[in-house]
């Protein structure tokens, strides 16, 4: 599904939206990178909680 949504855009730039901090246009590459970073951060938090509950640590 992501490929279908991204098919109309170049990875370098999106036609809509600008960063509120730098006023630069959003890039699809940056959005995907941000989502992956956030996902891994929260996945790591869930891992810590699981370790506290069951006492087993990852490898």
Secondary structure, 3 states (H helix, E strand, C coil): CHHHHHCCCECCECCCCECCCCCCECCHHHHHHHHHHHHHHHHHHHHHHHHHHHCCCCC
